[in-house]
Amino acid sequence: MDKPVNNRAWFLVLPVLVVVAFSAVIPLMTVVNYSVQDTFGNNQFFWNGLGWFQDVLESDRIHAALGRQLLFSAIILAIEIPLGIFIALNMPKRGFWASLVLVLMALPLLIPWNVVGTIWQVFGRVDIGLLGHTLAAMGFDYNYVNDPLDAWATIIVMDVWHWTSLVALLCYAGLQSIPDAYYQAARIDQASRWGVFRYIELPKMQGVLLIAVLLRFMDSFMIYTEPFVVTGGGPGNATTFLSIDLVKMAIGQFDLGPAAAFSLIYFLVILLISWVFYTAMTAQRDVP
């Protein structure tokens, strides 16, 4: 029996399509238009072809920002994914304490990004900040405003504090979906704790781990608000990531053509690396 087709359902999603067209597609087409044209003011545009794209791809400034961005994302993934798994494995599974821990883990995720940056900006100050004052009292020469290494350490610790909860909660949800029969069979076989994790928990968490890796990569690769509030991209250009460089180019220098080309390349790089992550992790999951 053939399934009846009701085309009236398309009218239910039409408002969503209209909103997406105005909020995403039209601005994207505007960016594409700016990326292939040049202007000398008075709203007069001249065709520039792929010139802006070539300038961006050959820019040493963009290469340096890309290197900093890739390093930051790699460090974040290397810390937050294992740490999130470890926290999820040690979280209470049932009862009052499980509910309390879940609420506490969710608290950092509820804080807006600019507020997180402001908190750590004050927290790390040597004169009034608890972290900066404590480290100075202990004899550490800590100053994230003047020392690039301290600035990097501050931003990394801030991001780990803010977003490790997301990885932990996703992994916790994956662990909660594992039937008790698996653990009972492991106890009967006298499997070690590592064996339970390696052959039961880790395979069952691969789906949520894929989501966690993709979310954390995209968020860390597009990070802007927190480092901009804390360091402003400094000291020097030590924490000037791609997003900060893009804003400086578009708003600070008002180079709309190069900024539009830069944003499109930025977008394509995120898509490409996310696709590589997804392909590699799904291929690993399909291996028997």
Steps between C-alpha positions, in 0.01 A plus 500: 500500500644831390550766763284807433688820420386820668675802351324731744770407751742721308296804602575419864875537443470797267536759782820331611638506145419870472674579831806297398510679163507842666732407787750277319473473122465869418791612726709219354431620147593852609834373630560312174421819307750704704768230463520535122471878474693811598371845582639851518204642691172663394350151472689438174628143458748354253551136411809354667450130436706273724750770588397530863511123544854492362607781733356320802652164411843659450488716814761417765274666756219253425741206501623598847144538631406162350796336671399649836141390443591141414733478800233631733235256370743207523586585862134541591402165349798324658399627845121518502412169331703271738410718801131493412508120465678466835246723676205315344638163609525622860165680523228342718257297295182529712348674797526847653873540439458421130242780465717742697812425294304541175379844611850607604648375171243696302566830680806609295305441178232748609742793528515725189831510315570867564434451872744208505764721341435779750517259795838364394629843407446612859590159647843504335600857589803519726372798700139401579448155348500193725698287252754768406552618859537143630754404234696820564499430874635150429791650309380438144562779252148481354363778282271409213508858370875502427602133470373305195540165679293622795236636261475162326485313830223729626288460187547122492411457869201730453371296205557170684306634799218622277452211258626176656155466658347465153725204417439344842122530470497351150718209612285454809191471280678238291596302810147513636370339181709185550279210624593342833523164325835603353645570843355177639666301223828680568481411870432137414805497270699677775598777260732770632395864530709584196339212307151629584595847380683379188245248374168621643494865599725655235326329201160600637616861541637539148181662373495770767878537479463580131254774589725628780809514278318679219334750734817577691708529185256739333458708815874518570580576136249786496577634848490877518326654800699348787856569374397840368362603839797357694797596283364687197717276284818594686757535627604599152332246274557203731129420538373652176302209361328490164173640632672796668707567189186489288323756720804727494509481121127557451423757771836643604642548150166492314650282226168344402625316191791316665292442812220341295746272321663420834165407658412264213838327521457482878161335455633249247794408724261424788284286272801315362657418837161405648444265206842344557420447870160352418634269229788375715288436809211333315746281309661399831158424646409275206815290542399165658 
